[in-house]
Amino acid sequence: MPLLVLKFGGTSIGSCEKITKVAKLIKKYHDKKNKIIVVSSAMTGVTNDLIKKSRRISDKFEKSEYDVLVSAGEQIACSLLAGSLIKLGLKSRSWLSWQIPILTDGKYASSRIKKIDTKDVLSFINKGGIPVITGFQGISIDKRVTTIGRGGSDASAIAIAKFFSADSCIIYTDVHGVYTTDPQVNLKAKKINKISYEEMLEMASLGARVMQPTSVQDAMLNNIKIEVKSTFSRKSGTKIIDERNI
């Protein structure tokens, strides 16, 4: 059975209604006999709201507590999504970074994932479960919650695909894939069906907001197949793969 990592961004799970639709989408993968790991961002606007609250407390808010605060959004989203899957009759539960654990090092707000313990999650998957894992966060060697930078859920998904040896990582967002330019700015923008890691890395480095440059680089170094798709459409997305396979 293929093991797939399905990552959902904030716009995909921006409301309870959208979360319900995402749960039904995940069920379709499950019904096709795939093993699944779900990685979730926070709901749209939640992280920004938490940041505003920290600034109301102090313009020099303690960095370690900042990470605890802003990581809360993913916890909420994962619980709601796992609950939606359970309602559909599936076995599911949310997993926070420290429960796995996802070990990180580096500075608060910009840590990097170094190791993921796969044992307990794999055991849950092999018993028919669908784990819903918080993106964007980890835990330090000092057992403090850490975050890995804005948009870090992509990095979480790529790292999880790497450590779990997943067959593919599918990034669900509010666009149909990677375009030649911003389709909201230029109506003549065309969707790219396949793109190499190197080309995607260059686009991300120049400001394309589809994926973080570090996430693309990690996927390239570990040869992880990525597909960027729209949560709200059945259309095919963009495959990010090794240049030799294009």
N, C-alpha and C positions, 0 to 999 in steps of 0.2 A: 504493500500500500504506500503510495507517495506521501511524503510529509511536506505540507505546505505551511508557510508563514503568511498570514493575512494581516496586514497592518492598515488600520483605519485612522485617518486624520480627523481633526476637530470638526471640519465642515461635514464629514460623513456621519458624525454622531452628535450633531448640534442640538438635537431635541429628542425627547422620548419617542416621538413618532419615527424619527430617523433611526434611532437605536433599534426599534422594533423591525424596521426594514432591513437593517444590517444583520440582525439575528437570523432573519429568513434567508438572506444571502449566504450566510455561513452554513446554514442547514443544507442548502443545495450542494455545497462542497462535501459536507458530511454524508449526504445520501448517495454521493458518487464514490463512496468508499475511500475517501482521503483521510489521512491523519492530519489534524489541524492544530496549529498554535496561533492564537489571535493576539495581536499587539495593538494597544489602543492609546491614542492621544487623549488629552482632556477635551471636553466639549467646548465648542467655539466660545471665546470670550472669557472663559473661566480663569485661565492663567493670568490674563491681563487684569482682571478684577482683583485677583490675589496680590498682584504686584502693586496695584494702586493702594490696597489696604496697607501693605508694608510701608509705603511712602508716607501714608497718613500717620503711622506710628513714629517713623524716624527716617530722615534722609540718609542715615548711615546704619540702616538695619543690619543686624548681625548676619553675616553671610551664611553661617551654618544653619541658622534658623530660617533664612530666606529659602534655602533648598527644601527644608521640611515643609514650609508653607506652600511653595509653588508646585510641589510634587503632589499635593492633595487632589488636584483636578483629575489626574489619571486614575487615582483610586476610586473616585466617584464614578467615572465613566466605565471602568472595568466592572464594578459591582452591578451597575445598571445593565450592562451588556450580558454579563453572566446570568443575571436574573431573567433576562429576556430569552436566553437560550434554554434555561431550565423550564420556562413556561411553555416552550415548544416541545418539551418532552426529551430534551437532550441532557446528558450529564455534563455539567460545567461548573467552574468555580473561578474566582478571581485570584490572581497571584501578585502580591506586591514584591518589589525588588528584594527586600530583605528576607522574604520567605523562601526564595529560591536557593541561594542568594545570587544576585548579579553584582559582582565585585568590581569596584572602580578605584582609580587613583587620580591624582591631580587636584586642582583647585576646585573649591565649591563653585557651582554654576557653570563649570566647564570641565568636568571630569571626563575620563575616558574609560570605557568598559575594558577590563583586562581578563576576566574569567567569569564563566557562568556554570554553576553546578547544575547538571542536567538530570541527575538521578531521580529525584522525586517527581519532577514534571513528566519525564518519560514514563515513569510507572503509572501516572495518572492517565496519560494518553493511551498506553497499552491496555488499560482497563476500559477504554471507550470514552474517556473524558476529553473535553475541549477546554484547555487552559486559556484564560484571558489575562494576559500579562501587561502590567503597567509599562508603557514606554517612558522615555525621558529621564528615568531615575535609576539609581543604583545604591550601593552601600559601601562605605569605605572600610578599610582595615580596622578603623577605630569604632566601627559599628554606628557611624553617623550616616543619615540619609544624604545622598548627593544627587545632583542633576547634571545632565550632560549637554546643556546649552539649548537655546530655543530651537524648535524643530527637531529636537533630539530623538523623537520617537522613531524616525527613520533609521538613525544610527542603532537604536535598540533592536529594531526589526532585523537589520543586517547582521548584527552581532548574534542575535538568537538563531538566525538561519545558519550562521557559521558554526556555532558551538553545538547545535542540534543536528548538523549535517542535513539540513532541509533540501528538498529537491528544487524548490523555487520559493521566491519571496515576492508576494504581490502587494503593491502599495496602492491602496484605494484612496482616492481624493475626489475633488469636485470637477476635475477636468478629464477629458477622454484619453489623455496621454501627454506625450511631449510634443510640442509644436515648434515650428521653425521660428516663430516669434510669439509674443503675447496675443492670443486670439481675441482678447477683450479690447486690445488697442488696434490691431490690424485684422480686418475681416478676411484678408487673403491668406492668413496664416494657415499652414498645412500641418496635419498631424503626421508624425514620423512613425512608421510601423516598427522599424528596427534601428537601433543606434548602438554604437560601440561604447564601452566604458570610457574610453579616452575622449570621445566627442561629448558625451554627457558630462564628464568631469569639467571639460572646458566651458560648456554652457552654464553649468552650475557655478563655476568660478567667476563667470562674467555677469552673474546676477539672476539666472533662471531660478525661479522659486519652487520648481517641482521637487527637487531633492537637494539635501545638503552636500557640498563637495566632499566632506569627510566620509559621508555614507557611501557615495559613489566610489571613492578611493578604496574603502574597506571591501566593497563588493568586488572590485576589480582585482585586488590582491588575493582574494579568496575564491575567485571565479564563481560567484553566487549569481544565479539567474534572477533577474528582476523584471517585473512587469508593472507598469503604471497604468491604472485603469480608473474609470469613473464609477463611483458607487451607485450613481443614479441612471446608468445606461448599460445596455447589453452589448454595446459596440466593443470591438476589440481595442486594446490599448497599445502601449509602446513597450516593446521588449528591449531591455538593456543587456547586451551580451558581449562576449568576446568578439573582437573584430574579425577573427578567422571564421566565425560562424555566420557572418552576414553574407 
